[in-house]
Amino acid sequence: MKTASVRDFREHVAEHLDGSEPVLVTRNGRNAGVLFPIEELKKLPLEYRRKLFRDLTGDLAKQLGAKGVTEEDIQSAFAAHKKHRRR
């Protein structure tokens, strides 16, 4: 999987779109998005899916941890949302 900054991605967007490899786009060193070529979505190797999952969940965990949000906080928020939605 290639990695490109937002700036590099913008400057070379046509090349990235024509490429056959997924591109992880970063902003200020943090994951910002992923470009998957259409042809590759169905053929995405397990190693890419695992790397993508690790990268994205690791980055999310860091951001939530920095804000003091715990897994329990998230579960409570989901439970409250579900309860409110059923009314």
Secondary structure as UniProt FT lines:
FT   STRAND          2..5
FT   HELIX           6..11
FT   HELIX           13..18
FT   STRAND          23..27
FT   TURN            28..29
FT   STRAND          30..35
FT   HELIX           38..41
FT   TURN            42..43
FT   HELIX           46..66
FT   TURN            67..68
FT   HELIX           71..86
//
